[in-house]
Amino acid sequence: MVCISRKSDMQARYRLYRRSNRSSGTYYAQDSTTGARESLGTKSKAEAEKLLQAKNDANVQPILSRELAAIELGIRKSGGRVPA
C-alpha cells in the first residue's frame, strides 16, 4: 500500500492511497476518524485527488456542499441551463 497525501494546515479527514500490491492500481480514500476505506473507482491519480479533495471539502463545509449539490441538481434537471 502506498499512501499519498498532501500537507495542509488542517488535518484532512480523508487520506489517499493506492493498492500497489494488486494489478488494478485503484485509488482509495481512508477515513482518518473511523479507519473506513472506500474505493474511488479510478486509476488516475489526478481524478483521485479531485475526488479526495471533494470529500474533504464536504467534510469541512457541509452546508456549502449541500447548497452546491442543490444547484448542480437544479442545473441537471433544467437540461444544463442555469435557472434564472
C-alpha positions as CSV (number, residue, x, y, z in Angstrom):
1,M,0.0,0.0,0.0
2,V,1.3,3.4,-0.9
3,C,0.0,6.4,1.0
4,I,-0.3,9.6,-1.0
5,S,-1.4,12.8,0.8
6,R,-1.0,16.5,0.7
7,K,0.3,18.6,3.6
8,S,-2.0,21.3,4.8
9,D,-2.5,23.5,7.8
10,M,-5.6,21.5,8.8
11,Q,-5.6,17.7,9.1
12,A,-7.7,16.3,6.3
13,R,-10.2,13.7,7.3
14,Y,-9.6,11.5,4.2
15,R,-6.3,10.3,3.0
16,L,-5.5,9.0,-0.5
17,Y,-3.7,5.7,-1.1
18,R,-3.3,3.3,-3.9
19,R,-3.2,-0.5,-3.6
20,S,0.1,-1.2,-5.2
21,N,0.2,-4.9,-4.4
22,R,-2.7,-5.6,-6.9
23,S,-2.5,-5.2,-10.6
24,S,-5.6,-2.9,-10.7
25,G,-3.8,0.0,-9.1
26,T,-7.1,1.6,-7.9
27,Y,-7.0,4.6,-5.6
28,Y,-8.8,4.5,-2.3
29,A,-9.8,7.1,0.4
30,Q,-9.3,6.2,4.0
31,D,-11.3,8.0,6.8
32,S,-8.7,9.0,9.4
33,T,-11.5,9.2,12.0
34,T,-13.1,5.7,11.6
35,G,-10.5,3.9,9.5
36,A,-13.1,3.0,6.9
37,R,-11.8,2.6,3.4
38,E,-13.6,3.4,0.2
39,S,-12.6,2.8,-3.4
40,L,-12.6,6.0,-5.5
41,G,-13.1,3.9,-8.6
42,T,-10.3,5.3,-10.6
43,K,-6.7,4.5,-11.6
44,S,-6.0,8.1,-12.5
45,K,-4.1,10.0,-9.8
46,A,-5.4,13.4,-10.9
47,E,-9.0,12.2,-10.8
48,A,-8.5,10.5,-7.4
49,E,-7.0,13.7,-6.0
50,K,-10.0,15.7,-7.2
51,L,-12.4,13.2,-5.6
52,L,-10.5,13.2,-2.4
53,Q,-10.5,17.0,-2.3
54,A,-14.2,17.0,-2.8
55,K,-14.7,14.5,0.1
56,N,-12.5,16.6,2.4
57,D,-14.2,19.9,1.3
58,A,-17.6,18.3,2.0
59,N,-16.5,17.4,5.5
60,V,-15.2,20.9,6.3
61,Q,-18.1,22.8,4.7
62,P,-21.2,20.6,4.9
63,I,-23.7,23.5,4.4
64,L,-21.9,24.9,1.4
65,S,-21.6,21.4,-0.1
66,R,-25.3,20.8,0.3
67,E,-26.2,24.1,-1.4
68,L,-23.8,23.4,-4.3
69,A,-25.3,20.0,-4.7
70,A,-28.8,21.5,-4.9
71,I,-27.6,24.0,-7.5
72,E,-26.0,21.1,-9.5
73,L,-29.2,19.1,-9.4
74,G,-31.2,22.2,-10.5
75,I,-28.9,22.6,-13.5
76,R,-29.1,19.0,-14.4
77,K,-32.9,19.0,-14.2
78,S,-33.1,22.1,-16.4
79,G,-31.2,20.4,-19.2
80,G,-27.9,22.1,-18.5
81,R,-29.3,25.7,-18.3
82,V,-28.7,27.8,-15.2
83,P,-32.1,28.6,-13.7
84,A,-32.9,32.3,-13.8
